């Protein structure tokens, strides 16, 4: 996808965080440029740049700033992950000064800013509204459900951490507001092809990882045991089926496992703040039978999610955890 294509993606913009009912949908590129040149935004950003959190009217000034949800468009009057109507294949990564002390030095901050902009999956980079942090708008390639979005976040978090860069954990929330900034902004030229981040991650995992797993007994662990452990690891790693389509997709995939599938579906459901109890889960599970879905389809779905969220070592880590319990629970 070209930079121009990404610039034309519609995002939802608000005059301030509390004005959720006064939104406009604008092309991303237009929003970034308008915010960069807006006099009110400039005044707020200049104030924040010379003050610290907790000083004077810092917080009051910040929450009066223009803002937008870049990764999604939510229902009218709502702005939360459960109210997403449209998903954009984009994630915004924040690199804050509080988490990365090197950014206190302006030269180091600008050097990192220009270096990160060159990443092939980066569409745009900017200095945050406080003037003290960096944000990147990353093209992730696809954003069908939460596993895509959160998978991209966790993969980016690990990759950046390997370079001693800590990204803000709140970035994993798809409906997170982004404050407008008038500080330095770089956008790739219109004709530049932006590389999908998830495609690059998948290629790297295919290079490292053996062919798709064995689905048979491995070190005395049954395939059902391994799947159950992988799902536990996914939930521990932040995987949530919060939106209806993601939830239903999990239920369909688990159907071939019968009673175990219901147990795992309930475990996934309990991780969501929308959990309505076992009876609701069981009722929905009984409605989802699809004869064309096989047990191998089930493994393939959850292992694909695990590769994105947990990395290529997830399968063998699941075996290690199962064997560790078996060994140390034997008297």
N, C-alpha and C positions, 0 to 999 in steps of 0.2 A: 504494500500500500504506500502511496506517495504521501509526502508531507501535506500537499494540498488537500488530498482526500481526508486526512485527519483534521485539518483546519476547518473543514466544512461540517464536521460532526456536531450535532446539536447538543448543547448542555443546558442545564437549568440554572438561571442566575437570579439572585435575590439582592435587594437594596441593603439588607443587613440580616444577621442570623435569625432574628425573631419575626421577620416579615415573610413567613413561608407562604402566605396567601397572595403575595404581590410579586410573583415570579414572572420572568420572561425566558423564553428559549432562544438562545443565540448560537451561531456557529462558534466553535471553540476559538478559532483564530481571531475572530472579531472581538470576542470577549477579552482575550489576552491583550490585544492592542488597545482597545478602549480603556481597559483598566490601567494600562501603562501610561496613558495620556490624560486620565481623568484628574481634574484639579482637586476634588475632594479626596480621592484616593492618595494623591501625592501629599496632601497636607497631613493625612493620618500616618502615612508611611514615614514621613520625615520626623514626625513626633515620636513614633515608636523607635526609630533608629537611634535617637539620642537619649532615650529613657530606658530603664530596666523594668522587668516585671515587678509589680507591687508598688512602683513609684507613682505618685500623683494620680493622674487619670488614665494610666496605661491601659487597664482592662476596659474601661469605659470607651476609650478611643478605639480599641481593637474591635469591640463588638458593634461599633457603629459603621464598620467598613463594609464595602460591597463583598459579596461572596458567591460561590457557585458549587454545584456538585458536578464534577467533570466525568466521573466514571458511570453515572447513571442519571436518569430522570425519574423522580418519584411522583406519586399521586398528588393531585392538587391539595395544597394545604398540609401535606405531610412530608417529613424528611427523615426517614429511618430505613434501615436495611430491609425491613419486612414490607415496605410500601413501594418497592422498585417496579417501575413499569417498563422502562427501556434501559438496556445495558450497553455501554460503550466499551469497546475492546481496549480500554486505557486504564492505567493505574498511576496515581500520583505518589511519588516517594518523597518524603520529607527527611532532610538531614539537618537536625537541630543543633544549635551551639551547645545546649545543655548536655546533650549526649556525646558530642564530639568537640572536646576542648580545643582542638587544633583550629577550629573556625573562629576562635577569638582573635586570631591574627588575621588581619584583612588580606594580606598577601597570600596566606595559605588558603583562605576561603575562596579567593578568586581563582587561584591555581586549580583547586579541586573542581570548582564550578565549570571552568572551561574544559577540564579533562573529562568530566562526566558527560558533558554535552556531546562529546564525540562518540559515545556508545552507540552502536548501530541501531539499537531498539529505542533510543531516546528521540522523541519528536521535539521537545522543548525543554529548556532549563531556565530557571530564574532564581533570583535572590528573593527570599521571603519578605513579607510585608514589614517585618521587624528590622530587616536589613542585616540580620545576624545568621540566618540559615539559608539552605539551598533546597529547592524543590525540582524534581524531574518529572516530566510527563512521559511515561513509557507506553509504547504500543505493545500490548501483550498478545495480540493476534486473534484470540477468541475469548468471549466472556458469556458463555451460555448459562452458567449457573455458578453457585458459590464455590464449587470445587475449582473452577477455572480461576476465579478472581483471587480467592485465598491461596490457591496453589501458587499463583504468580507471586503473591506477596511473600510467602514463606521461602520460595526459591530465591527471590531477590534479597530477602533478609539474610539468608545464609551466604549468598555470593558476596554481598557487601561486607558482611562481618569478616569473611575471609580476607578482605582488604582493609580490615580495621576501620570500617565505617559502619556506624550504627544508625539504622533508619527507624523512624517513629512507628511504634507498634499500632498506633491508631489508624495507620494507613490501610490496614486490612479491612476497615469498615467501608463498604462500597459507597454509602451515602454521606461520607464525611465531607463537610464544607471546606472549601479552599478560599482563604481570604485573598482579595485582590492585592496586587503589588505593583508599584510604579518603579521599583528598582530594576537592576539589570535583567534583561530578558533576551534569550537567544532561541530562535525557531529555525529549524532546518529549511533550506530552500525548497520551494514548491515542488520541484521535479525529483527531489531526492527520495529514493525508496527506503522506507523505514522497515527494518527487519523485525518480524514478530518474535517477541521474547520467548513465549512458550514453545515455539517451533525450535528455537535454538536449544532450549533446555531439553526438549525431547530427543533431539539429535545427540546431545552430549550424553544423555542417559543411555541411549541405545549403544553408543560407543563403549561405555563403561560396563554396562550390564549384559549378562548372558541373555540368550533368547528368552522370550516370555516363558514364565516359570513352568515348573514341571507338573503341577496339579496332581501329583502322586505323593506317596509317602516320602518324606525327606527326614532323615535322621530320626525315624520313629514318629514324626509329627504328621498327622493326617491333614489333607488339604483343608478340611473344615476347621480344624484347630488353627491352622496358619491364617486362614481368612478371618476368623474370629479375633485373633491377636492383632492382625493388621488393622481391623476396624477400631479396636481399642486404641491402638497407636495413633490412628488418624484423629480420633476424637481428642486424645491428649495433645495432638499437634495443632488443634484449632479447627478441624473440619466440622462444619455445621450444615445441616440441610434445612436452613431457615425458611427458604422460599418454597412454595407449594410444589413447583415443578421438580426441584431437586429432591424433595421428600418423596414424591411419587416415583421418581426415577429409581431411587434406592429400593423402594418396596417392590417394584417390578423386577429388578435385578435379583433380589433375594428370594423370590417366589420358588425357584427350583429346589431350595434347601428346606422347604417345608417348615417344620416346627423350629428348627434352628434359625431359618430365615426370619421367622417372626420374632424370635428372641433378639436377633441382631438388628432388625428393623426397629424394635422397641428401644434398644440401646442407643441407636442413632437418634431416634426421636427424643429421648430424654435429654440429649445434649442441647436441644433447642429450647429457647425460652417460650416457645409456643406449645410445648408438650401438653397434651390434653388428657393424659392417662392411658393405661394399657388397653382399656376397652375400646377407646377411639382408634388406637393403632391397630388392634386386632381386627376391628370391623373394616378398616380401610384395606388392610393386608388381604382379607378374604375376598375383596372386590377386584384385586389386581392380577388375578391369574391370567397368564399369557403363554399358551403352549409353545410358542416359537422361541421363548427365552430358555436357554440351556444353563446348566451349572457352570460350564466353561465361560459363558457370557457373563455370569455373575462374578467369577474370579477376575476376568479381564477388565470389567468396569472398575472394581475397587482397587485392583493393582495399578491401573492407569492413574487413578486419583492419588494413590500412595506414591507413585514415582514422582508426581508433580509436587506433592506436599512434603513428603518425608525424604525423598532422594533415593538413589539407586540401591542403597544398602538395606532398604526396609524389609525385604523378604527374609534375609539371613538374620536380621535383628529380631524378627518375629520368632524364628526358629530358636534363637539363643534364649529368648525370654521364656518360651515354652519349656525348653529342656532344663533351664535353670530351676523353674518351679518343680518340674518332675523330680529332679535330682534332690533338691533340698526339702521336698515334702515327703520323701521316702524315709521311713523309719527303719 
